[in-house]
Amino acid sequence: MTSTKKAASPALRAQHFLHENPWVSPLVLLVLSVAVFTLLNPAFAQPRAISLLLQQTAVVAALAVGQTLIILTGGIDLSVGAAAILGCMSSALLASQHGLPAPAAIAVGILIGALCGLLNGALVSRLKLPPFIVTLGTLSVFTAITLMLTGGSTVQGRDMPEAMTAAGTRIPFLGLDLNVGILVVGLVYLAVGFALGFTAWGRRVYAVGDAPEAARLAGISVSRVLLSVYIVAGIIYGIAAWVLIGRAGAASPNGIVDANLASITAVVIGGTSLFGGRGGVVGTVLGALIVQSFAIGLTLAGLDDEYRVLAVGILVIAAVAADQWIRKVRT
């Protein structure tokens, strides 16, 4: 019996360490990925490739931080891309065709994201509908509204005020070609990370995700926490909409066709549990960087895009399997 306990202790120590530090696994994976891709093609470690990596990661990372909040509560948001595109196209149309000043148009885009979150949150928290079904339905609703507003047309950057595309403004830094959008997303991560780690609201989010019934018995209004999480996520999607316009230099209904899968993938690879109650934004940004690293690294290695899809799929399965292992050892 003693030898069994001793044999099990390393696994238990590893489980507790990973449970308390879910960002460690994605950090190790990111370092290994960078090392391997640099060996395959040294151009991967050049400033140009690193700049491209950060620019391409910004939009997905912004959407993924909203997705993280929802998954922490044990939910999931399949409408993330559609909500962001609705906010993106609405603000672009108001600025280009109706003469609305850029700050007001950007604010409208963020407000639309918040309203999308409010609708999702109300259906989940008040009507007690499953998040998967709710957001699958609103995915179609938001997409349809966008198509009705735009007719599927793209709004070019030249037709909008300069401030609408300001997120794409270059910021040279230590040899890298960064932009305003990257800084904005960084500020979003700092704000959400602080809220999760140092406020009562953050503690309630984790409590609701870990054990909603226990949270209710402890006096936490589960429905109110859920509603607030979906609204905050929607606001973040609205911010991501403006970042997307700056990154692309235009507003297109097809701007982020794989946003749902990409955001969920970043969150899962980043160590946030699909069952809720464990994870954080540090792992999420690492997960987003890993996804884009594979996209750029495999391209530089001369491999076709299907290998990136294959690799990401394997990583997602491995991440979920690791999460299951952690939860089993915990019990």
C-alpha positions in Angstrom: 0.0 0.0 0.0 2.8 2.4 0.8 4.6 1.7 -2.5 1.4 2.4 -4.4 1.0 5.8 -2.7 4.6 6.6 -3.4 4.2 5.7 -7.0 1.1 7.8 -7.3 2.5 10.9 -5.6 4.4 12.3 -8.7 1.1 12.2 -10.7 -0.7 13.8 -7.8 1.9 16.5 -7.6 1.8 17.1 -11.3 -2.0 17.3 -11.2 -2.1 19.8 -8.4 0.6 21.9 -10.1 -1.2 22.0 -13.4 -4.6 22.6 -11.7 -3.1 25.6 -9.9 -1.1 26.8 -13.0 -3.1 25.9 -16.1 -0.9 28.3 -18.2 2.2 26.1 -17.8 1.3 23.5 -20.3 0.6 26.0 -23.2 3.8 27.9 -22.3 5.9 24.8 -22.7 4.1 23.9 -25.9 4.6 27.4 -27.3 8.3 27.3 -26.5 8.7 23.9 -28.1 6.7 25.0 -31.2 8.9 28.1 -31.7 12.1 26.0 -31.3 10.9 23.4 -33.8 9.7 25.8 -36.4 12.9 27.9 -36.1 14.9 24.8 -36.7 12.8 24.0 -39.7 13.1 27.5 -41.1 15.2 30.2 -39.3 13.0 32.8 -40.9 10.3 32.0 -38.3 12.4 33.8 -35.6 12.9 36.9 -37.8 11.2 40.2 -36.8 9.0 40.1 -39.9 7.5 36.7 -39.0 7.2 37.6 -35.3 5.4 40.8 -36.3 3.0 38.9 -38.6 2.4 36.4 -35.8 1.4 39.0 -33.3 -0.8 40.9 -35.8 -2.7 37.8 -36.9 -3.1 36.7 -33.3 -4.7 40.0 -32.1 -8.2 39.4 -33.4 -8.4 35.8 -32.4 -6.9 36.6 -29.0 -9.5 39.3 -28.4 -12.4 37.0 -29.3 -10.8 34.2 -27.2 -10.7 36.2 -24.0 -14.5 36.7 -24.2 -14.8 33.0 -25.0 -12.7 32.3 -21.9 -15.1 34.1 -19.6 -18.0 32.0 -20.9 -16.2 28.7 -20.8 -15.1 29.4 -17.2 -18.8 29.4 -16.3 -19.2 26.0 -18.0 -20.8 27.4 -21.1 -19.7 27.9 -24.7 -20.3 30.6 -27.3 -20.8 29.5 -30.9 -21.9 33.0 -31.9 -18.7 34.8 -31.1 -17.7 35.4 -34.7 -21.1 36.4 -35.9 -21.5 38.9 -33.0 -18.2 40.5 -33.8 -19.0 40.7 -37.5 -22.4 42.2 -36.8 -20.8 44.9 -34.7 -18.0 45.4 -37.3 -20.4 45.8 -40.2 -22.9 48.0 -38.3 -20.2 50.5 -37.2 -18.6 50.5 -40.7 -22.0 51.2 -42.4 -22.9 53.9 -40.0 -19.5 55.6 -40.5 -19.4 55.2 -44.3 -23.0 55.6 -45.4 -24.6 57.7 -42.7 -21.9 60.1 -41.7 -21.7 59.0 -38.1 -18.4 60.2 -36.5 -15.9 57.4 -36.0 -15.9 57.4 -32.2 -19.7 57.1 -32.1 -19.6 54.4 -34.8 -17.1 52.4 -32.8 -19.2 52.8 -29.7 -22.2 51.5 -31.6 -20.2 48.5 -32.6 -19.3 47.8 -29.0 -22.9 48.4 -27.9 -24.1 45.9 -30.5 -21.6 43.3 -29.2 -23.0 44.0 -25.7 -26.6 43.5 -26.9 -25.6 40.2 -28.5 -24.1 39.1 -25.2 -27.2 40.4 -23.4 -29.5 38.2 -25.6 -27.3 35.1 -25.2 -27.0 35.7 -21.4 -30.7 36.3 -20.9 -31.6 33.1 -22.7 -29.0 31.1 -20.8 -29.5 32.6 -17.3 -33.2 33.5 -17.3 -34.7 30.7 -19.5 -32.1 28.2 -18.4 -31.5 27.1 -22.0 -28.2 25.2 -22.8 -25.5 27.7 -24.0 -24.6 25.4 -26.9 -28.1 25.5 -28.3 -28.7 29.2 -27.5 -25.5 30.4 -29.2 -25.9 28.0 -32.1 -29.3 29.7 -32.7 -28.0 33.2 -32.3 -25.1 32.4 -34.6 -27.7 32.1 -37.4 -29.7 35.1 -36.2 -26.6 37.4 -36.1 -25.4 36.2 -39.4 -28.7 36.7 -41.1 -29.0 40.3 -39.7 -25.5 41.1 -41.0 -26.4 39.8 -44.4 -29.7 41.8 -44.5 -27.8 45.0 -43.5 -24.9 44.6 -45.9 -26.2 42.4 -48.8 -22.9 40.6 -48.4 -20.9 43.7 -49.5 -17.6 44.8 -48.1 -17.0 48.4 -46.8 -13.6 49.6 -47.9 -11.3 51.4 -45.6 -11.1 54.4 -47.9 -14.9 54.9 -47.5 -14.7 55.2 -43.7 -13.1 57.9 -41.5 -9.5 57.3 -40.7 -10.2 56.5 -37.0 -12.2 53.5 -38.1 -9.0 51.8 -39.3 -6.7 53.3 -36.6 -6.3 49.9 -35.0 -4.0 49.0 -37.9 -1.7 52.0 -37.3 1.9 50.8 -37.2 3.9 51.0 -34.0 7.6 50.1 -34.5 9.0 48.5 -31.3 12.4 46.8 -30.9 12.6 46.0 -34.6 9.0 44.6 -34.6 6.1 46.0 -36.6 3.3 46.2 -34.1 0.0 48.1 -34.3 -2.5 49.8 -32.2 -4.8 46.8 -32.3 -2.2 44.7 -30.5 -1.9 47.2 -27.7 -5.7 47.4 -27.4 -6.0 43.7 -27.1 -3.2 43.7 -24.5 -5.1 46.2 -22.4 -8.3 44.0 -22.7 -6.3 41.1 -21.3 -4.9 43.1 -18.5 -8.3 44.4 -17.5 -10.0 40.9 -17.7 -7.0 39.3 -15.9 -7.3 41.8 -13.1 -11.0 41.3 -12.8 -10.7 37.5 -12.7 -7.8 37.5 -10.2 -8.5 40.4 -7.9 -12.2 41.2 -7.7 -15.2 39.6 -6.1 -16.8 39.3 -9.5 -13.9 37.2 -10.7 -14.2 34.9 -7.7 -17.9 34.4 -8.4 -17.2 33.6 -12.0 -14.9 30.7 -11.0 -17.3 29.6 -8.3 -20.2 29.4 -10.7 -18.1 27.5 -13.2 -16.7 25.1 -10.6 -20.0 24.2 -8.8 -23.1 26.3 -9.6 -25.3 24.7 -6.9 -22.7 25.3 -4.2 -22.3 28.9 -5.4 -26.0 29.4 -5.1 -26.1 27.9 -1.6 -23.2 30.3 -0.7 -25.4 33.3 -1.6 -24.1 34.0 -5.1 -26.7 34.9 -7.7 -25.8 32.5 -10.4 -28.1 33.9 -13.0 -26.8 37.4 -12.4 -23.1 36.3 -12.8 -23.9 34.4 -16.0 -25.7 37.4 -17.5 -22.8 39.7 -16.6 -20.3 37.3 -18.1 -22.1 37.2 -21.5 -22.5 40.9 -21.6 -18.8 41.5 -20.8 -17.9 38.9 -23.5 -20.1 40.8 -25.9 -18.4 44.1 -25.2 -15.1 42.4 -25.9 -16.4 41.1 -29.2 -17.4 44.7 -30.1 -13.8 45.8 -29.3 -12.5 43.0 -31.4 -14.7 44.2 -34.3 -12.8 47.5 -34.4 -9.5 45.8 -34.2 -10.5 43.6 -37.1 -11.4 46.6 -39.3 -7.9 48.1 -38.6 -6.2 44.7 -39.2 -8.0 44.2 -42.6 -8.3 47.8 -43.6 -11.9 47.1 -44.4 -15.1 45.6 -43.0 -16.2 42.4 -44.6 -19.0 40.0 -43.7 -16.5 37.2 -44.3 -13.8 38.8 -42.2 -13.4 36.0 -39.7 -15.0 32.9 -41.0 -13.3 30.5 -38.6 -13.6 32.7 -35.5 -15.8 30.3 -33.5 -13.4 27.3 -33.9 -10.3 29.5 -33.5 -11.4 31.1 -30.3 -12.5 27.8 -28.7 -9.3 26.2 -29.8 -7.2 28.9 -28.3 -9.1 28.7 -25.0 -8.9 24.9 -24.8 -5.2 24.7 -25.8 -4.6 27.5 -23.3 -5.6 25.2 -20.4 -9.1 26.4 -19.6 -11.4 23.5 -18.7 -14.4 23.0 -20.9 -16.2 21.9 -17.7 -15.7 25.4 -16.2 -14.1 26.7 -13.0 -10.4 26.4 -14.1 -8.2 28.4 -16.4 -7.5 32.0 -17.2 -6.5 34.6 -19.8 -2.7 34.0 -19.6 -3.3 30.5 -21.0 -5.7 31.8 -23.6 -3.2 34.3 -25.1 -0.6 31.5 -25.2 -3.2 29.2 -26.9 -3.9 31.9 -29.5 -0.2 32.3 -30.1 0.2 28.5 -30.5 -2.6 28.3 -33.1 -1.1 31.1 -35.2 2.5 29.7 -34.7 1.4 26.5 -36.3 -0.2 28.4 -39.2 2.9 30.4 -39.9 5.5 27.8 -39.0 4.0 25.1 -41.1 3.7 27.5 -44.1 7.3 28.5 -43.7 8.2 24.8 -43.5 6.6 24.3 -47.0 3.6 22.2 -45.8 0.1 22.7 -47.0 -2.7 24.2 -44.8 -4.3 20.8 -44.2 -1.4 19.8 -42.0 -2.1 22.9 -39.8 -5.7 21.8 -39.5 -4.6 18.3 -38.6 -2.1 19.5 -36.0 -4.5 21.9 -34.3 -7.1 19.1 -34.2 -4.6 16.8 -32.5 -3.7 19.6 -30.0 -7.3 20.2 -29.1 -7.9 16.5 -28.4 -4.7 16.2 -26.4 -5.7 19.3 -24.4 -9.2 18.0 -23.5 -7.7 14.6 -22.6 -5.2 16.3 -20.3 -8.0 18.3 -18.7 -9.9 15.0 -18.1 -6.9 13.5 -16.6 -6.4 16.4 -14.2 -10.0 16.3 -13.1 -9.9 12.5 -12.5 -6.7 12.7 -10.4 -8.3 15.5 -8.5 -11.0 13.3 -7.4 
